[in-house]
Amino acid sequence: MGSRVKTWKRRWFVLQQGQILYYKSPSDVIRKPQGQVELNSRCQIVRGEGAQTFQLISEKKTYYLTADSPNLLEEWIRALQSLLKVQATGPPVLPQGGTKPTVRGWLTKVKHGHSKLVWCALIGRTFYYYRSHEDKRPLGHLPVRDARIEEVDRSCDSDEDYEAGGTRPLLSSHCTLVIHPPVHSPTYLLIGTKHEKDTWLYHLTVAAGGSSAKVGTAYEQLIGKLMDGEGDPDSPLWKHPMLCYSKDGLYTSLTTLPSEALQTEALKLFKSCQLFINVPVEAASVDYHVSLAQTALQVCLVHPELQSEIYCQLMKQTSCRPPQKYSLMQGWQLLALCAPLFLPQHHFLWYVKQQLQRHADPRNETGQYATYCQRAVERTLQTGEREARPSRMEVVSILLRNPFHHSLPFSIPVHFANGTYQVVGFDGSSTVDEFLQQLNQETGMRKSSHSGFALFTDDPSGRDLEHCLQGSVKICDAISRWEQALKELHSGKSEGGTRVVKLMYKNRLYFRSQVKGETERERLLLAFQASGEIVAGRFPVNKELALEMAALMAQVEYGDLERPIPPGSGGTPPSKTQHHLQQVLDRFYPRRYRHGTPPEQLRHLTDQLTTKWASLQGCSPPECIRIYLTVARKWPFFGAKLFAAQPVQLSSKENTLVWIAVNEDGVSILDHNTMQVHVTYPYSSLMTFGGCRDDFMLVIRSIPDQSSGKGHVEKLIFRMAVPKIAEATFIVASYMNHCSATVNAPTNPPAARKPWELDGQQFFAPAPRAAKGPTLL
């Protein structure tokens, strides 16, 4: 029974690899599950009132589960509790942070007569085993370099020999491998299926340095023989039929895969590749190829085991292929889409690099694509793999424009607050930090850590929301996720395909100490951003000052006011001047002062603007910007981010709105009308902050009373729009992280404490994630 729909439904449950999957019946397990629950350290098990019922509380939902008998209930609870006993998270004991496992899964490890079900991962040349797939710290590890890897014939063994002390029955149908390290005693691995056994045997043999020419599929054995011959360019094996183009479909996968389902998926993948390669690309119907590429590569991202498989399939279909107008080219294009996303496993990567080297040739188009793939592989090795499938923009660029001729094959406009934009180039591996480095060079701005500027995307829904991008995110991933979100919002509608992501570069964190060294471009954009705040009513200016500020912006945007001269005398027509004046009022004068103004007053306002603008004749744009910022910076909250909020309190003023202003000094509460400060809470007094149900909460610790030595804790709750709660949380965390970095600089006394560790208190959920900056959407 779910937590919303209060009816019992009978379902078949399967607990495997840290997940509960449930189906309508046991025969449906080959189909997509009705639902699934990810089991992690945040899940809880609570026994119900009945003898056969318990609650499984996950991050998203509470499930009420009832078993057919008390014994069955106890069995399930024991299995779930053993899985949820997650080790305390520590630094990963891995050869290199973020290294991708070659193969992983649940195995039963037997050593010295003791067996244990463990989560295993082969990383590089080391075999690690963990209590659960979530754990960061392994129970132990086993170097497999120079070890002897063998399959054990267990036909004579009795079940009892393997059942003693095990966490699940180890039937004689299990396959067994043994790892014989040179100096340690042997370790036995009991594996559930033949597919899994073949996969572990192959990858362990390769990691041990044994000859891979005797294990694995026929394709893998040929690669093993080429490796044994150190890639001899004259070897006849390069033209072996198994490694070369085949007109027919595949009957089995080229690589060893751990399950029958993945074998089936590999054959489907080959059909998708064949369709992509054999149907000619046409600009008018390019979306057919976009869909094929995105679907195939999404499957490989979901099932990393297929990543080496797709590389092998594409290498096969591009080797020794008869020259055709488009087919060979489209095979290389699909490979060019794979290379920035993920790389094949070590020995396959060796083979792919050898093949790329053999085909690379700047004199013909296929050779140019091979050269581009070489560059892309090296970039992926440097910057790491991607998380999202390629966007439509990426696929179309690769298909319709040869990327060999451009070191940065993709480009996108970045919009600024003054209405201008800059087109910036990037490749499939470019991070936001690399992208911004390029942008800052081209626009004459300091690096983002000095200027406080950040890159934002608009919201796919079209709402007035912006999403800040972290520096480590890949630009292509950000564009792809935005595109996928848009498709989900407009599924089945053509509108989804017409809009593209809009990137914006604007100031996010403002520090007074960074004013020194500001470039002219930064000052210009800061002035336009401040002007936007004035127009929106988030900046305290009276009507007179607002008009003077608008006149300064008019001088920057349009130059000297051209006086209207009657028609026929060759001067500026009155209509053009009027149009400029109207535009200035619309763009730079506060909306609240214009709203509902009678026509006569508007005419008077236009006359006043004309006088003030005319008085600035001859004043250069940089000078106007200097005056504008000098005036604007007199307000102590210049550069602060303001959020309209409603305090939640039991008083008669319950509907009163306030401004929450976040800047380098702390979090301040301002009067909504006058924008006068009610109170400022420095970051050192913040104990907790972030989303609390549908509200924004601040928990403030006051300065201890001198007489009693005790301080009190104050909890402030504000109603805000949910997206604004996330934005406020992220920006508070960013300022606090910056303050912490400053406070804890080596030149300061070591007694300085990190703001987020005050008295052992920690922020609840949003804060630690926010410390790294927000993620897209």
C-alpha positions in Angstrom: 0.0 0.0 0.0 1.4 3.4 -1.0 1.3 6.5 1.3 -1.3 8.2 -1.0 -3.6 5.5 -2.4 -4.8 3.6 0.7 -5.6 0.3 -0.9 -3.6 -3.0 -0.7 -2.2 -4.3 -4.0 -0.6 -7.8 -4.3 2.8 -7.5 -6.0 5.8 -9.8 -6.6 8.9 -8.2 -5.0 12.5 -8.8 -6.0 15.4 -7.6 -3.9 18.6 -7.3 -5.9 21.7 -5.1 -6.1 20.5 -2.6 -3.6 17.0 -2.1 -5.1 13.5 -3.5 -4.5 11.7 -4.0 -7.8 8.0 -5.0 -7.8 5.9 -6.6 -10.5 2.3 -7.7 -11.0 3.3 -11.3 -11.0 6.4 -13.5 -11.1 6.1 -14.0 -14.8 6.4 -10.2 -15.4 10.0 -10.0 -14.2 11.2 -9.9 -17.8 9.2 -6.7 -18.3 9.6 -3.2 -16.9 8.8 -3.2 -13.1 5.7 -1.5 -11.8 7.9 0.4 -9.4 11.3 0.4 -7.8 12.8 1.6 -4.5 16.4 2.6 -4.2 17.7 1.4 -0.9 20.3 3.6 0.7 21.5 4.8 4.1 18.5 7.3 4.3 15.9 4.5 4.1 14.2 3.3 7.3 12.3 0.2 8.3 9.5 0.6 10.9 7.5 -2.4 12.2 3.7 -1.9 11.9 1.0 -2.8 14.5 0.2 -6.1 12.9 2.4 -9.2 13.1 2.9 -9.3 9.4 3.3 -5.6 8.4 6.1 -3.1 8.3 6.8 0.3 6.7 9.7 1.0 4.3 10.4 4.7 4.3 12.5 5.9 1.4 13.5 9.4 0.4 10.5 9.9 -1.9 7.7 7.8 -0.4 6.5 5.5 2.4 5.5 2.0 1.5 3.3 -0.2 3.7 4.2 -3.9 3.2 2.4 -7.0 4.5 3.8 -10.5 4.2 1.9 -13.8 3.9 3.3 -15.1 7.2 5.3 -13.8 10.3 8.2 -16.0 9.2 8.3 -14.5 5.8 8.1 -11.0 7.3 11.1 -11.7 9.5 13.1 -13.0 6.6 12.5 -9.9 4.5 13.2 -7.5 7.4 16.5 -9.4 8.1 17.5 -9.1 4.5 16.6 -5.4 4.3 18.3 -4.5 7.5 21.5 -6.2 6.6 21.5 -4.2 3.3 20.8 -0.9 5.1 23.7 -1.3 7.6 25.8 1.1 5.5 29.4 1.8 6.7 30.2 5.3 7.8 31.2 7.2 4.7 34.9 7.7 4.4 37.3 8.7 1.7 37.2 6.1 -1.1 40.1 3.6 -0.8 40.5 3.5 -4.6 43.6 3.7 -6.8 42.3 7.0 -8.3 39.2 9.0 -7.3 36.4 8.5 -9.8 38.0 5.5 -11.6 35.3 3.5 -13.4 35.1 -0.2 -12.4 35.8 -2.6 -15.3 33.1 -5.0 -13.9 31.1 -5.1 -10.7 28.3 -7.0 -9.0 27.2 -9.2 -6.1 29.4 -12.3 -5.6 30.0 -14.8 -2.8 33.6 -14.6 -1.6 35.0 -17.8 0.0 38.3 -17.8 1.9 39.6 -20.1 4.6 36.2 -21.9 4.6 34.2 -18.7 5.3 31.8 -17.3 2.8 30.2 -13.9 2.5 28.0 -12.2 0.0 29.7 -9.0 -1.0 29.6 -6.2 -3.6 32.7 -6.6 -5.8 34.4 -4.2 -8.2 37.4 -4.7 -10.4 39.2 -1.3 -10.6 42.4 -1.3 -12.6 44.3 -4.3 -11.4 42.8 -4.5 -8.0 39.7 -6.5 -6.8 37.7 -4.6 -4.1 34.8 -6.0 -2.1 32.3 -4.0 -0.1 29.5 -4.7 2.3 27.0 -2.9 0.0 27.1 -1.1 -3.4 26.8 2.2 -1.5 29.9 1.9 0.6 32.8 4.1 -0.1 35.3 2.2 2.1 35.9 -1.5 1.0 36.0 -4.4 3.5 39.2 -5.4 1.8 41.0 -5.6 -1.5 43.1 -8.1 -3.5 45.8 -7.2 -6.0 45.3 -9.4 -9.1 48.4 -8.5 -11.0 50.3 -11.7 -11.9 47.6 -13.8 -10.1 46.5 -17.1 -11.7 42.8 -16.9 -12.6 41.1 -20.2 -13.1 37.6 -21.7 -13.3 37.0 -24.5 -10.8 35.2 -27.7 -11.8 32.7 -28.2 -9.0 30.8 -31.2 -10.4 32.0 -33.4 -7.4 31.4 -30.9 -4.7 28.5 -31.3 -2.3 26.1 -28.5 -1.5 27.0 -28.7 2.2 30.6 -27.7 1.6 29.4 -24.3 0.4 26.4 -23.7 2.5 28.2 -23.5 5.9 28.4 -19.9 7.1 27.0 -18.4 3.9 24.5 -15.5 3.7 22.4 -17.3 1.1 22.3 -20.9 -0.2 25.2 -21.6 -2.4 23.9 -24.2 -4.8 26.1 -26.4 -6.9 24.6 -24.6 -10.0 26.9 -21.7 -9.0 30.0 -21.2 -11.1 33.3 -20.8 -9.3 36.4 -18.8 -10.1 39.6 -18.9 -8.0 42.2 -16.0 -7.7 45.7 -17.4 -6.9 47.9 -14.3 -6.0 51.6 -15.0 -6.2 52.1 -14.7 -2.4 48.6 -14.9 -0.8 46.3 -17.9 -0.3 43.6 -18.4 -2.9 40.2 -16.6 -2.9 37.2 -18.4 -4.4 34.3 -16.4 -6.0 30.9 -18.1 -6.3 29.0 -16.6 -9.2 25.3 -17.1 -10.0 25.2 -17.4 -13.8 27.4 -18.5 -16.7 27.2 -15.0 -18.3 28.5 -13.4 -15.1 31.2 -16.0 -14.7 32.5 -15.5 -18.3 32.6 -11.7 -17.7 34.5 -12.0 -14.4 36.9 -14.6 -15.9 37.7 -12.5 -18.9 38.3 -9.2 -17.0 40.2 -10.8 -14.1 42.4 -12.6 -16.6 43.1 -9.3 -18.5 43.8 -7.4 -15.2 46.1 -10.2 -14.0 48.2 -9.8 -17.1 47.5 -13.3 -18.4 47.0 -14.0 -22.1 43.5 -12.7 -23.1 43.9 -14.6 -26.3 42.4 -17.7 -24.6 39.4 -16.1 -22.8 36.4 -14.1 -23.8 34.6 -14.0 -27.1 36.2 -14.6 -30.5 36.4 -10.9 -31.0 38.1 -10.3 -27.6 40.5 -13.1 -28.2 41.6 -11.5 -31.5 42.2 -8.2 -29.7 44.2 -10.2 -27.1 46.4 -11.7 -29.9 47.0 -8.2 -31.4 48.0 -7.0 -27.9 50.4 -10.0 -27.5 51.9 -9.0 -30.9 52.2 -5.3 -29.6 49.9 -4.1 -32.4 52.2 -5.1 -35.2 50.9 -3.0 -38.1 51.6 -5.7 -40.7 49.8 -8.4 -38.7 47.2 -10.2 -40.9 44.8 -10.2 -37.9 43.9 -6.5 -38.6 42.0 -7.9 -41.6 40.5 -10.9 -39.9 36.8 -11.2 -40.9 35.7 -11.0 -37.3 37.3 -7.5 -36.9 36.1 -6.2 -40.2 32.9 -4.9 -41.7 30.0 -7.3 -42.0 26.9 -6.8 -44.1 24.9 -9.3 -41.9 23.6 -8.7 -38.4 25.3 -10.0 -35.3 24.1 -13.3 -33.7 26.0 -12.7 -30.4 27.7 -9.8 -28.7 31.3 -8.9 -29.6 32.2 -8.5 -25.9 31.6 -10.7 -22.9 28.5 -9.4 -21.1 27.2 -10.5 -17.6 23.6 -11.3 -18.5 21.3 -12.5 -21.2 19.3 -9.3 -21.1 22.5 -7.3 -21.9 23.3 -9.7 -24.7 19.9 -9.0 -26.2 20.4 -5.3 -25.7 23.8 -5.5 -27.5 22.1 -7.0 -30.6 19.5 -4.2 -30.6 22.3 -1.7 -30.3 23.9 -3.1 -33.4 20.6 -2.8 -35.3 20.4 0.9 -34.2 24.0 1.5 -35.4 23.2 -0.1 -38.7 20.2 2.1 -39.2 22.2 5.2 -38.3 25.0 4.2 -40.7 22.9 2.9 -43.7 20.2 5.6 -44.0 21.7 8.7 -45.6 21.6 11.9 -43.5 19.6 14.7 -45.0 19.4 18.2 -43.4 15.5 18.3 -43.7 15.1 15.0 -41.8 18.1 15.0 -39.6 15.9 14.4 -36.5 15.7 10.7 -37.5 19.4 10.3 -36.9 19.3 12.6 -33.8 16.7 10.2 -32.3 18.7 7.1 -33.2 22.0 8.4 -31.8 20.4 9.7 -28.6 18.5 6.5 -27.9 21.5 4.2 -28.5 23.9 6.4 -26.4 21.4 6.7 -23.6 21.2 2.9 -23.4 25.1 2.8 -23.1 25.0 5.5 -20.3 22.4 3.5 -18.4 24.3 0.2 -18.9 28.0 1.0 -18.8 28.7 -2.7 -19.7 27.6 -1.8 -23.3 30.0 1.0 -23.7 32.9 -1.2 -24.9 30.4 -3.1 -27.0 29.3 -0.1 -29.0 32.9 0.9 -29.6 33.7 -2.6 -30.9 30.6 -2.6 -33.1 31.6 0.7 -34.7 35.2 -0.2 -35.1 34.1 -3.4 -36.8 31.7 -1.6 -39.2 34.3 1.1 -40.1 37.2 -1.3 -40.7 37.8 -2.6 -44.3 34.4 -1.2 -45.3 33.8 -0.8 -49.1 33.8 2.9 -49.8 30.3 4.3 -50.2 29.1 7.8 -50.4 27.7 8.2 -46.9 27.8 4.9 -44.9 31.4 4.9 -43.9 31.3 8.6 -43.0 28.2 8.1 -40.8 29.9 5.3 -38.9 32.7 7.7 -38.0 30.2 10.4 -37.1 28.5 8.1 -34.6 32.0 7.2 -33.2 32.6 11.0 -32.9 29.5 11.3 -30.8 30.6 8.4 -28.5 34.2 9.7 -27.8 33.3 12.7 -25.6 30.6 10.7 -23.6 32.5 7.6 -22.4 35.5 5.4 -23.2 35.8 1.7 -23.6 37.7 -0.5 -21.0 41.5 -0.5 -21.0 42.3 -3.2 -23.6 39.5 -2.1 -25.9 40.7 1.5 -25.5 44.1 0.3 -26.6 42.5 -1.3 -29.7 40.4 1.8 -30.5 43.5 4.0 -30.3 45.4 1.7 -32.6 42.5 1.7 -35.1 42.1 5.5 -34.9 45.9 5.9 -35.6 45.6 3.5 -38.6 42.7 5.5 -40.1 43.7 9.1 -39.2 44.5 11.0 -42.4 43.9 14.8 -43.0 43.7 14.3 -46.8 40.3 12.6 -46.8 37.0 13.1 -44.9 36.9 9.8 -43.0 40.5 10.3 -42.0 39.6 13.7 -40.7 36.8 12.2 -38.5 39.3 9.6 -37.2 41.7 12.5 -36.3 38.8 14.3 -34.5 38.0 11.1 -32.6 41.6 10.9 -31.5 41.4 14.4 -30.1 38.1 13.7 -28.4 39.4 10.5 -26.8 42.4 12.4 -25.3 40.1 15.2 -24.0 37.8 12.6 -22.4 40.9 11.0 -20.7 41.8 14.4 -19.4 38.5 15.8 -18.2 36.4 12.7 -17.5 33.3 11.2 -18.9 29.9 12.8 -19.5 26.6 12.2 -17.6 23.9 13.0 -20.2 23.4 11.9 -23.8 24.3 14.3 -26.6 21.8 17.1 -27.2 20.2 17.7 -30.6 22.6 20.7 -31.1 25.6 18.4 -30.6 24.4 15.6 -32.9 23.3 18.0 -35.7 26.7 19.9 -35.5 28.7 16.6 -35.9 26.4 15.4 -38.8 26.3 18.6 -40.8 29.7 20.2 -40.1 33.0 18.4 -40.2 34.5 18.9 -36.6 38.1 18.3 -37.8 38.3 21.9 -39.0 37.5 23.4 -35.6 39.4 22.9 -32.3 36.1 24.0 -30.7 33.4 22.4 -33.0 30.3 23.7 -31.1 29.3 27.3 -30.3 26.5 29.0 -28.5 25.6 32.7 -27.7 25.9 34.0 -24.1 23.6 36.9 -23.3 24.5 39.9 -21.1 22.3 42.2 -19.0 22.8 45.1 -21.5 21.0 43.1 -24.3 24.2 42.1 -26.2 25.7 38.6 -26.5 29.0 36.8 -27.2 29.2 33.6 -29.2 31.6 31.2 -27.4 33.1 28.0 -28.8 33.4 24.7 -26.9 33.9 21.0 -27.4 32.2 17.9 -26.1 34.4 17.8 -23.0 34.4 21.5 -22.1 33.5 22.3 -18.5 31.7 25.5 -17.4 35.0 26.7 -15.9 36.8 26.2 -19.3 33.9 27.8 -21.1 34.0 30.9 -18.8 37.7 31.2 -19.2 37.2 31.5 -23.0 34.3 33.9 -22.5 36.3 36.2 -20.1 39.2 36.3 -22.6 36.9 37.3 -25.4 35.0 40.0 -23.4 37.9 41.5 -21.4 36.6 40.4 -18.0 38.4 38.9 -14.9 38.0 35.3 -14.0 34.7 34.5 -12.3 36.2 34.0 -8.8 37.4 37.7 -8.9 34.4 39.3 -10.6 31.6 37.3 -8.9 30.0 36.6 -12.3 28.4 33.2 -13.0 26.8 31.4 -15.9 23.0 30.8 -15.8 20.5 29.0 -17.9 16.9 30.0 -18.3 14.1 27.6 -17.2 12.7 25.1 -19.8 9.2 25.8 -18.6 9.5 29.5 -19.6 9.0 30.7 -16.1 11.0 33.6 -14.8 13.6 31.4 -13.2 17.4 31.0 -13.7 19.7 28.1 -12.8 23.3 28.7 -12.0 25.8 26.2 -13.4 28.6 24.7 -11.4 32.1 25.1 -12.7 32.7 21.3 -13.0 29.6 20.6 -15.1 30.2 19.9 -18.7 28.5 22.4 -21.0 27.1 19.7 -23.3 25.6 17.9 -20.3 23.8 21.1 -19.2 22.4 21.7 -22.7 21.3 18.1 -22.9 19.5 18.1 -19.6 17.8 21.4 -20.4 16.6 19.9 -23.7 15.3 16.7 -22.0 13.4 18.7 -19.5 11.8 20.7 -22.3 10.8 17.5 -24.1 9.2 16.1 -20.9 7.2 19.4 -20.5 6.0 19.3 -24.1 5.8 15.6 -24.8 4.1 15.0 -28.1 4.0 18.7 -29.0 6.1 20.4 -31.7 6.8 23.4 -29.4 9.4 21.3 -27.5 11.7 21.3 -30.5 11.7 25.0 -31.4 13.1 26.5 -28.2 16.8 26.3 -27.4 18.6 26.9 -24.1 19.5 30.5 -23.3 22.8 31.1 -21.4 23.3 34.3 -19.4 26.4 35.7 -17.7 25.7 38.0 -14.8 26.9 39.0 -11.3 25.9 36.5 -8.6 28.2 37.2 -5.7 29.2 40.8 -5.0 32.2 41.8 -2.8 33.2 45.4 -2.0 36.9 44.3 -2.0 36.7 43.2 -5.6 35.7 46.7 -6.9 39.4 47.4 -7.2 40.5 46.0 -10.5 37.1 46.0 -12.1 37.2 46.1 -15.9 35.2 48.5 -18.0 33.0 45.6 -19.3 32.3 44.4 -15.7 31.2 48.0 -14.7 28.9 48.3 -17.7 27.2 44.9 -17.0 26.9 45.7 -13.2 25.2 49.0 -14.1 22.7 47.3 -16.4 22.0 44.7 -13.8 21.5 47.4 -11.1 19.2 49.1 -13.6 17.1 45.9 -13.9 16.8 45.8 -10.1 15.6 49.5 -10.1 13.0 48.8 -12.8 11.7 45.7 -10.9 11.4 47.7 -7.6 14.2 45.9 -5.8 16.3 49.1 -5.3 15.3 52.2 -3.2 15.1 55.3 -5.5 12.7 58.2 -5.4 11.1 59.5 -8.6 13.6 62.3 -9.1 16.7 60.0 -8.7 15.0 57.3 -10.8 14.7 59.8 -13.6 18.3 60.9 -13.4 19.5 57.2 -13.4 17.3 56.5 -16.4 18.8 59.5 -18.2 22.3 58.2 -17.5 21.4 54.8 -19.0 19.8 56.6 -22.0 23.1 58.4 -22.7 25.0 55.0 -22.4 22.6 53.2 -24.7 21.7 55.8 -27.3 24.4 58.6 -27.0 23.5 62.3 -27.1 19.8 63.1 -27.4 19.0 64.2 -30.9 16.6 67.2 -30.7 13.5 66.8 -33.0 13.4 69.2 -35.9 10.2 69.9 -37.9 9.8 67.7 -41.0 11.4 68.9 -44.2 14.5 70.5 -42.6 16.7 67.4 -42.7 16.9 66.8 -38.9 15.8 63.9 -36.7 12.1 63.3 -37.1 10.0 63.9 -33.9 8.7 60.3 -34.0 12.2 58.8 -33.7 13.1 60.9 -30.7 9.7 60.1 -29.0 10.3 56.4 -29.7 13.7 56.6 -28.0 12.3 58.4 -25.0 9.5 55.8 -24.7 12.0 53.0 -24.8 14.1 54.7 -22.1 11.1 54.9 -19.8 10.1 51.3 -20.5 13.7 49.9 -20.0 15.2 52.0 -17.3 12.4 53.7 -15.2 10.7 51.9 -12.3 7.6 50.1 -13.3 5.8 51.0 -10.1 6.2 54.7 -10.9 4.8 54.3 -14.4 1.9 52.0 -13.6 -1.5 53.7 -13.8 0.0 57.1 -14.5 -2.4 59.4 -16.5 -1.3 60.5 -20.0 -0.7 64.1 -19.0 1.7 63.1 -16.2 3.5 60.7 -18.6 4.0 63.7 -21.0 5.4 65.7 -18.1 7.7 62.8 -17.2 8.9 62.6 -20.8 9.7 66.3 -20.8 11.7 66.0 -17.5 13.6 63.0 -19.0 14.3 65.1 -22.1 15.8 67.9 -20.0 18.0 65.5 -17.9 19.2 63.5 -20.9 20.0 66.7 -22.8 22.1 67.9 -19.9 24.4 64.9 -20.3 25.4 65.9 -23.9 29.0 65.0 -24.7 29.3 62.7 -21.6 31.0 59.4 -22.7 29.4 56.0 -21.8 32.3 55.0 -19.4 31.8 58.3 -17.6 28.1 57.9 -17.3 28.6 54.3 -16.0 31.1 55.6 -13.4 28.5 58.2 -12.2 25.7 55.6 -12.2 27.7 53.1 -10.1 29.0 55.8 -7.7 25.3 56.7 -6.9 24.1 53.1 -6.8 26.9 51.9 -4.5 25.8 54.4 -1.9 23.0 52.0 -1.0 24.6 49.5 1.5 22.8 46.6 -0.2 24.1 47.2 -3.7 24.9 43.8 -5.3 22.7 42.0 -2.7 20.2 39.4 -3.9 16.7 40.3 -2.7 13.8 37.8 -2.2 10.2 38.9 -1.4 9.0 36.8 1.5 6.1 36.7 4.0 7.1 36.1 7.6 5.1 33.2 9.2 4.1 34.5 12.6 1.0 34.5 14.9 0.3 38.2 14.8 -2.1 40.7 13.2 0.5 41.6 10.6 0.6 38.1 9.1 0.3 39.3 5.5 3.1 41.8 5.7 5.8 41.3 3.1 9.5 41.9 3.7 12.6 41.6 1.6 15.3 39.1 2.6 18.6 40.6 1.4 21.6 38.3 1.0 25.1 39.8 0.7 28.6 39.4 2.0 27.7 40.8 5.4 25.0 38.3 6.1 21.2 37.9 5.8 19.2 41.1 6.4 15.4 41.7 6.7 14.3 44.9 5.0 10.9 46.7 5.0 9.1 45.9 1.8 8.1 49.5 1.1 10.9 51.7 2.4 13.7 49.1 2.1 15.0 50.2 5.5 16.9 47.5 7.5 15.0 45.8 10.3 17.8 43.5 11.3 21.0 41.9 9.9 22.1 38.5 10.9 25.9 37.9 10.3 26.8 34.5 8.9 28.5 33.6 12.2 25.1 33.6 13.9 23.4 31.3 11.3 23.0 27.8 12.7 20.7 26.4 10.1 19.1 27.6 6.9 17.2 26.3 3.9 13.9 24.8 2.8 11.6 23.6 5.6 8.5 22.0 4.0 7.3 24.8 1.7 8.9 27.6 3.7 12.4 29.1 4.0 13.8 28.8 7.5 16.6 30.6 9.3 17.8 29.5 12.7 19.7 32.2 14.4 21.9 31.9 17.5 22.1 35.2 19.5 25.3 36.5 21.1 25.5 35.1 24.7 24.3 37.4 27.5 27.3 38.7 29.5 25.7 38.2 32.9 24.3 34.6 32.4 26.6 33.5 29.5 23.6 32.0 27.7 22.4 32.7 24.3 19.0 31.9 22.8 18.1 30.3 19.5 15.5 32.0 17.3 13.8 30.3 14.4 12.5 32.5 11.6 10.2 31.1 8.9 9.2 32.8 5.7 6.8 31.9 2.9 8.4 32.0 -0.5 8.0 30.5 -3.9 9.6 27.1 -3.9 12.2 27.8 -6.7 13.2 31.0 -4.8 13.8 28.9 -1.6 16.4 26.8 -3.4 18.0 30.0 -4.9 18.2 31.7 -1.6 19.7 28.6 0.1 22.3 28.2 -2.6 23.4 31.9 -2.5 23.6 31.9 1.3 25.8 28.8 1.1 28.0 30.3 -1.6 28.6 33.5 0.5 29.3 31.4 3.6 31.8 29.2 1.7 33.5 32.3 0.5 33.7 33.8 4.0 35.0 30.5 5.3 37.7 30.3 2.7 38.7 33.9 3.7 38.5 33.3 7.4 40.5 30.0 7.2 43.2 31.4 5.0 46.7 30.3 6.2 47.6 33.8 7.2 44.8 33.9 9.8 45.0 32.4 13.3 44.2 28.7 13.4 41.4 29.2 15.9 39.1 30.5 13.2 36.1 28.1 12.7 34.3 27.1 9.6 30.8 28.8 9.6 29.1 25.6 8.7 30.5 23.7 11.8 29.4 26.0 14.6 29.2 24.0 17.8 28.9 20.8 15.9 25.7 21.9 14.2 25.3 21.1 10.5 22.9 22.5 8.0 20.0 20.2 6.9 19.8 18.7 3.5 20.2 21.7 1.1 23.2 23.2 2.7 26.0 20.7 2.1 25.0 20.2 -1.5 24.7 24.0 -1.9 28.3 24.4 -0.7 29.3 23.2 -4.2 26.8 25.5 -5.9 23.5 24.5 -7.4 23.0 21.8 -10.0 21.0 22.4 -13.1 17.2 22.2 -12.8 
